[in-house]
Amino acid sequence: MKRFTKWTVIVAVALAIIVSTAGCTSNTGNNASPSPSVSPQPTQDPNFVPKNTSGYLTYSNRSAGYTIQYLPSWQLINSSTATGFHLLNTGTTGGDAANVGVIVSANLPKNMTLNDYSELVLPVLRNSTDFKLLSSSNSTLAGYPAKEYAFTFVNIYGTPAQGLEKLTLANHTGYFVSYLAVQSYYSANLEIAQNMIGSFNIVSSA
């Protein structure tokens, strides 16, 4: 496993651990109003159809409850932690200079909202060296309301890098999809990453 891949796994594990240890308190602001014991969960757009890119393969993880397409020339790596699942697709062009990852955090507190979930994730990203948030916006992922972040940073090997993250909440489970690349490969692989993220679909877990 190459250096950038190792760095990505470190970030994935950190995110998974922080979200899993959130406990039953989902309010992150001092002035936040108390959340109800069970927060209304986002619903999927009934018209949502996952993107289907010709020539891509489909990876299905029923245990984690999702499917995603990926370019056949990318290497598929699976790793699991005690707190979730991680799918890492590593482009052969430029080694592992660009990748798409998925983190699934099941059994989140029932009073957790999408804003709560995003406020757990964002501080982890901000801990990256020279982190700069380029944009923060409302979006969709797998037909569900989502948060989207674009940012630049310097990875632990001192290489300038760029990231695009989307996260959503469905059935008290968090889904976090990321595209990370060293900056010299970010633009070249962005369309591939967008195809993959657009194909991401939440399905019934086994």
C-alpha positions in Angstrom: 0.0 0.0 0.0 1.6 3.3 -1.1 2.0 6.4 1.0 -1.0 8.4 -0.2 -3.2 5.3 0.3 -1.9 4.9 3.8 -2.7 8.6 4.6 -6.3 8.2 3.2 -6.9 5.1 5.4 -5.6 7.1 8.4 -8.2 9.9 7.7 -10.9 7.3 7.1 -10.3 5.5 10.4 -10.2 8.9 12.3 -13.5 9.9 10.9 -15.1 6.6 11.6 -13.9 6.6 15.2 -15.0 10.1 15.9 -18.5 9.6 14.5 -18.9 6.2 16.3 -18.0 7.8 19.7 -20.4 10.7 19.3 -22.6 9.2 21.9 -26.1 10.3 22.3 -25.5 14.0 22.2 -25.9 15.5 18.7 -26.0 19.2 19.6 -22.6 20.7 18.7 -23.3 24.4 19.5 -23.7 25.9 22.9 -26.9 27.7 21.8 -28.4 24.8 20.0 -32.0 23.8 20.8 -32.5 20.4 22.3 -33.1 17.8 19.6 -36.0 15.4 19.9 -35.4 11.9 21.0 -35.8 10.7 17.4 -35.0 13.2 14.7 -37.0 13.0 11.4 -34.8 11.3 8.9 -34.2 12.6 5.4 -36.1 10.8 2.6 -34.8 9.8 -0.7 -35.9 11.6 -3.9 -38.4 9.1 -5.5 -37.1 10.2 -8.9 -33.4 9.5 -8.1 -31.6 7.2 -10.5 -28.0 6.3 -9.8 -25.6 7.4 -12.6 -24.7 4.6 -14.9 -21.4 5.2 -16.8 -20.8 2.8 -19.7 -17.8 0.6 -19.2 -17.7 1.1 -15.4 -17.9 -1.9 -13.0 -20.3 -2.0 -10.0 -19.1 -2.7 -6.5 -21.8 -3.9 -4.1 -21.4 -4.0 -0.3 -24.7 -5.3 1.1 -23.4 -5.4 4.6 -22.6 -1.7 4.6 -25.7 -1.0 2.5 -24.4 0.7 -0.7 -23.3 0.2 -4.3 -20.9 2.3 -6.3 -19.5 2.1 -9.8 -15.8 2.4 -10.5 -13.5 2.6 -13.5 -12.1 -0.9 -14.3 -8.5 0.5 -14.5 -8.7 1.6 -10.9 -7.6 -0.8 -8.2 -10.3 -1.9 -5.7 -9.2 -2.1 -2.1 -11.4 -3.1 0.8 -10.7 -2.5 4.4 -12.9 -2.6 7.4 -12.7 -1.1 10.9 -14.7 -1.8 14.1 -16.7 1.4 13.3 -17.5 1.1 9.6 -16.5 0.1 6.1 -14.1 1.8 3.8 -13.9 1.4 0.0 -10.8 2.8 -1.6 -10.5 3.0 -5.4 -6.9 3.9 -6.4 -6.2 5.1 -9.9 -3.4 3.3 -11.7 -2.5 6.6 -13.6 -0.1 8.3 -11.3 0.0 5.4 -8.9 -2.4 6.1 -6.0 -2.3 9.9 -6.5 -6.1 9.9 -6.7 -8.8 7.9 -4.9 -12.4 7.7 -4.0 -13.4 6.4 -0.5 -16.6 5.5 1.3 -17.2 5.5 5.1 -20.4 4.1 6.5 -21.3 4.8 10.2 -24.2 2.7 11.3 -26.3 3.0 14.5 -25.9 6.7 14.9 -27.8 8.4 17.8 -31.4 8.7 16.8 -31.5 12.4 17.6 -28.6 13.1 15.2 -29.4 15.3 12.2 -27.5 15.9 9.0 -26.1 19.1 10.4 -24.9 17.3 13.5 -23.2 14.6 11.4 -21.5 17.2 9.2 -20.3 19.1 12.2 -18.6 15.9 13.4 -16.8 15.4 10.1 -15.7 18.9 9.3 -13.4 19.4 12.3 -11.5 16.2 11.3 -10.9 17.7 7.8 -9.8 21.0 9.4 -7.1 19.2 11.3 -5.3 18.6 8.0 -2.2 20.7 7.5 -2.8 24.0 5.7 -6.5 23.2 5.3 -8.4 25.7 3.3 -12.2 25.3 2.8 -13.0 26.3 -0.8 -16.7 25.9 -0.7 -19.5 24.5 1.5 -22.9 23.9 0.1 -26.1 21.9 0.3 -26.2 19.0 -2.2 -27.5 15.5 -2.7 -26.0 12.1 -2.4 -27.8 8.9 -3.5 -31.0 11.1 -3.8 -30.8 12.2 -0.2 -30.1 15.7 1.1 -26.3 16.1 1.6 -23.5 18.4 2.6 -20.7 19.0 0.2 -17.2 20.4 1.0 -14.4 21.3 -1.4 -11.0 22.0 0.1 -7.2 22.0 -0.3 -4.7 20.8 2.2 -1.2 19.4 2.6 -1.1 15.7 3.3 1.2 14.1 5.9 3.9 13.6 3.3 4.1 17.3 2.6 2.3 17.1 -0.8 -0.3 19.7 -1.8 -3.6 17.9 -2.3 -7.3 18.7 -2.9 -10.5 17.0 -1.7 -14.2 16.9 -2.5 -16.5 15.4 0.2 -20.2 14.5 0.2 -22.0 13.2 3.2 -25.6 12.3 4.0 -27.7 10.6 6.6 -30.3 7.9 6.0 -32.0 5.6 8.5 -29.7 6.7 11.3 -26.7 5.8 9.3 -24.1 8.2 8.0 -22.6 7.9 4.5 -19.5 9.8 3.6 -18.0 9.7 0.1 -14.7 11.5 -0.6 -12.5 12.2 -3.6 -8.9 13.0 -2.6 -6.0 13.6 -4.9 -2.6 15.3 -5.0 -3.2 18.6 -6.8 -1.3 17.6 -9.9 -3.8 14.8 -10.5 -7.0 16.4 -9.1 -8.4 17.9 -12.3 -7.4 15.0 -14.5 -9.4 12.5 -12.4 -12.3 14.8 -11.3 -14.7 13.6 -14.0 -14.1 10.0 -13.0 -14.6 10.8 -9.4 -17.9 12.6 -10.2 -19.1 9.7 -12.2 -18.4 7.4 -9.2 -20.0 9.6 -6.7 -23.0 10.1 -8.9 -23.4 6.3 -9.1 -23.4 5.9 -5.3 -26.6 4.3 -4.1 -27.9 3.4 -0.7 -29.5 0.0 -0.6 -30.9 -2.3 2.1 -28.2 -3.9 4.2 -27.9 -7.6 4.6 
